[in-house]
Amino acid sequence: MKLPATAHTSRPWRIHEIAADFTLEDVWALPTPGGPDELDRLVRQFTSGNDARAASPMERFLFAARWKLGKLFGWDKPGEGVGTRVRTLRDRLPADLREGPRGPAFRSHPFTSVYQTHDEWAAEIANKTVHAVLHIGWVPDGSGGYHGQMAVLVKPNGLFGTLYMAAIKPFRYVWVYPALIRSIGADWEVNSRKDRSS
């Protein structure tokens, strides 16, 4: 379910002090019901690389097309990424976050974990079009349980990046986000059943 921006901005997330110059693009509630200490489980699900099995054919096609276009136009060259075109957000971290857990490495996606706390995790990606942050918070659901909340923050790279983000917005809302959120929920449920049976 898509949420209003205040679902993210009203919470005291540490990302606010670190990425204040980024624009909040989207906020989504994730179908990942759990207890108060399960953010780490969700983070490991994100970084494991197993979500491809639940992706729809359209989602796989769109991602494949994006990577092909990136290769053709040089959007994803090493010189356009984190640590080259843009500085990593880890350079902005206060001491307590820099010395704390960073979060796991991604197995199959070009994101890099920035920091992880008990209820918050951030990862970043950069290419020729944008520097973006994937932010996952673990929030109470109002009924005694908790679930994940996903926010995407972006800093487009100039006019080209702004136009690119506008052009792909319909595809993200119609195909990418719904399929991604369904796959997150499906993986969570499968893993929950495994945990209950073990």
N, C-alpha and C positions, 0 to 999 in steps of 0.2 A: 504494500500500500504506500502510495506517495504521501509524504507528510509536508506540512507547511515549514517554511524556513525556520520558524521559531522553535520547532522541535529540536533543532540543532543549536541555534544561536542562544537559546535561553538556558542551556546547560553549561555548567562551569568546566567545559572541556579545556585541556591544556593546549589543544591545537589552536585556540583563539589567539594566544600570545605568540605562537610560532608562525602562523600563516595568516596574519592579519591583512596582508596585501593580496591574498587570493580571494576569488569570488565564489560564494557558495552556489553551486550549480543545481544540486538535487539532494533531497533527503528521503530515505525510504525505510519503512519498518520491515524487518526481516522475519520470516516465519520460522523462528528458531527458539521456541519456548524452553525455558530452563530455570535453573536455580541461580543464586547470586554470584557464583564463582565460576561460571562457564565461558567467560570471554575467551580464555586461552584455547579452549576446545574449538570455538568458532574460528579463531585466528588460524589454527592449524588446519582446519578444513579449507580455508581460503588459500593457504599457501601450499597445500599438498599436491595440487595439480590434478586431482581426481574429478573435478567438476565437468570435464569435457564429456564424460559418459552420459550426462543428463542434458547436454545442450541440444537445442532443437536444430534441425537442418538449416533453417534460416539463420540462426545465430552463428552456426559454424561457417556458413557462407559469408556472412557479413564480416566476421573476424578475418577469414581467409582473404577476402577482397581487400580489407584494410591493410593487412600486412603486405599483400602484393603491390598495392599502390604505394605504400611506404617504401618498399624496395625500389620501385620504378622511379619515384621522385626524390629518393634520398632522405625521406623524413626521419628515418630511424637510424641513421648512421651514428657510430659511437661518438662522433664529435658534436652531436646534437642532444646528447643525453645529460643525465645527472652527473655532476663532477666535471663537465666540459662546457656545454652551452650555459648551464645553470649550476649554481652551487647547491649541494645537498642541504636539505632542511636540518640535517644533523648538526650543521655548523651553527644553527640558531638555538639549539637546545640549551636550556639552563642546566646547571651541573647535575641536579638530581635526576633529570631524565637522561642526560648523556651517560651517566654512570649506572643507570638502571637497565633493565632488559630492553633490547632493541626489537625483539620479535624475530620469528624464524625467517629463513630465506625462502623465496618462492622457487618451486621446482620447475614451473613451466611458463610463468608470465613475467614480462619485463618490468616488474615492480620491485622496489627495495624497501624493506621495513625501516622505519625511522625511529619509532619508540613504542613501547607497550607498558601499560600500567594495569592495575586490577580491572578497570572498567573501560579502557580506551586503548585503541591501537591505530597507528597511522603508517601508511606506506606511500611512496611517491614514485612517479614516472615522469620522464621528460623526453620530448622529441622535438622536431622542428616546428610543430604546431602548438604545443602546449606544455606547461609544467603542471602536473595534476597531483592531487592528494586523495587517496582513498582513506576515509576515516570510518572506523567501526567503533561504536560505543555499545555498552551493555547497560540497558535501561530497565527500570521497573515497569511492569505492565499495568499497574493499578489494581491487580487482583492477587498480589502476593508472589507473583512470578516475575521473570525477567525475559528479555529477548534482545536480539541485536538490532542496531539502528545504523544504517549506512548513509554516509554523506560523501559527496564528491565536491572537491574544491578545485578551482582551476585558475591558472594565470596564462591566458592565450599569448602566443608569441606574435605580437604586432597585429597589423590589420589582417594578414593572411591567417593567423591563428584564430582571430575573432570570426572571420568569415567561415573558416573550416568548422568551428564549433557550432555555428548557426546552421550550417548545411547538414550536419549529421544529427542534429537534435531530433528531427522526426523519426529517424531510424532508431535512435536510442529509446525513445518513448514507446514506439509501436512494437519493436521486436527485441532489442537487446535487453533492456531492463526487465520486462516481464519474463523472458526466458531465463535470464540470470537469476532472478529472485525465485522462480520455480525450482531451478536446479539447486540453489542454496537450501531451500526448504526440503527438497527430496533427499539430498545428502544428509542433512541434519536428522531427518526421520530415520533413515537407514542406520546411521551411526547410533542413534538413540536406541533403536531396537537391538543392535549388537551389544550395547552397554547393558541393557536390561537382561539379556540372555546370558551374559558372561558372569 
